[in-house]
Amino acid sequence: MVIYLPSHGNDGRKYEKYGVDFYDRKGGSEQSGRKVNLGEVLSDPKIAKKYPHTIGFFLASSGRGASWKPDYLRVKKVKSKKGFHSYLKELGL
């Protein structure tokens, strides 16, 4: 799964209530056009029962489609939901 945290719109919210977009790469499914709470996504058994996860903080991208190339500030392995929240805190989100 890929979870997209928008760069704005979550100010003052607790992490569980962050509005996020996500894409299930294995299943090929996306959410239905509305943001969902990060807590809902992290509670999905595909995530909650399969730690550790590698996560990255996205800075910018170049290209589109097949030529899309992400640039990351930091990539980290997290072993729990608490570790995920700690990572967000380190990033100042």
C-alpha positions in Angstrom: 0.0 0.0 0.0 1.0 3.6 -0.6 -0.3 6.2 1.8 -0.2 9.8 0.6 -0.1 12.5 3.4 -1.0 15.8 1.8 1.3 18.7 2.5 -1.5 20.8 4.0 -5.0 20.4 5.4 -4.1 18.4 8.5 -2.8 21.2 10.8 -3.8 20.8 14.4 -5.2 17.2 13.9 -4.0 14.2 15.8 -2.3 11.6 13.5 -5.2 9.2 13.7 -7.5 11.9 12.2 -5.1 13.0 9.4 -6.9 13.0 6.0 -4.9 10.8 3.6 -5.1 9.2 0.2 -4.0 5.6 -0.4 -3.4 3.1 -3.1 -3.3 -0.7 -2.7 -0.6 -1.6 -5.2 -1.1 -5.4 -4.9 -4.9 -5.2 -5.2 -4.9 -2.4 -7.7 -7.6 -0.5 -5.8 -7.8 3.1 -4.8 -10.1 4.8 -2.4 -13.2 6.5 -3.7 -12.0 10.1 -4.2 -12.4 11.2 -0.7 -9.7 11.4 2.0 -9.9 8.8 4.7 -8.5 8.9 8.2 -4.9 7.7 8.7 -6.2 5.6 11.6 -8.5 3.7 9.3 -5.7 2.9 6.9 -3.3 1.9 9.7 -6.0 -0.4 11.1 -6.2 -2.3 7.8 -5.0 -5.9 8.5 -2.6 -5.6 5.5 -0.8 -2.9 7.4 -1.6 -3.6 11.1 -0.5 -7.3 11.0 2.5 -7.0 8.7 5.1 -4.8 10.5 7.8 -3.8 9.9 7.1 -1.3 7.0 9.5 0.9 5.2 8.2 4.4 4.8 9.6 7.5 3.1 9.0 11.2 3.3 8.3 12.5 -0.2 9.8 15.9 -1.2 9.2 16.3 -4.9 8.9 14.4 -8.1 9.9 14.6 -11.7 8.3 13.1 -14.8 4.9 11.6 -15.2 3.5 8.1 -15.6 6.2 5.5 -16.2 9.0 8.1 -16.1 7.9 9.4 -12.6 10.8 9.6 -10.2 10.3 10.3 -6.5 12.8 12.1 -4.4 12.8 11.3 -0.7 14.2 13.3 2.3 14.4 10.2 4.5 13.5 6.6 4.4 12.9 4.6 7.6 11.8 1.2 8.7 9.0 1.3 11.4 8.0 -1.6 13.5 4.7 -0.4 14.9 1.9 2.2 14.7 3.7 4.1 17.5 6.9 4.1 15.4 4.9 5.5 12.4 3.6 8.3 14.6 7.1 9.0 15.9 8.4 9.3 12.3 5.7 11.8 11.5 6.6 13.8 14.6 10.3 13.7 13.6 9.3 15.2 10.2 7.4 18.0 12.0 4.0 16.9 10.7 
